[in-house]
Amino acid sequence: MAQTFGFSQDELKLLLVAVRHMRRTFAQARKIAPEPQPAAEAYAKLYDDLFEKLRDMVGPVPDQIEDVLEG
């Protein structure tokens, strides 16, 4: 499937890590916001959904990368 879009497996893994970083950024913002921000929550959901799609496309990842993704 990754080849259909022109991505190598390594490129997909890099995208997955980048999306994970954005998810962490939104998680941190949620902790310090005095109340939920609807626009931020909508973007956070988009990143969560994208993470899951990329995760499915990547398939199995080495244990050391798995720890980074889930950490």
Buried (B, 14 or more C-beta within 10 A) or exposed (E): EBEEEEBEEEEBBEBBEEBBEBBEEBEEBEEEEEEEBEEEBEBBEEBBEBBEEBBEBBEEBEEEBEEBBEE
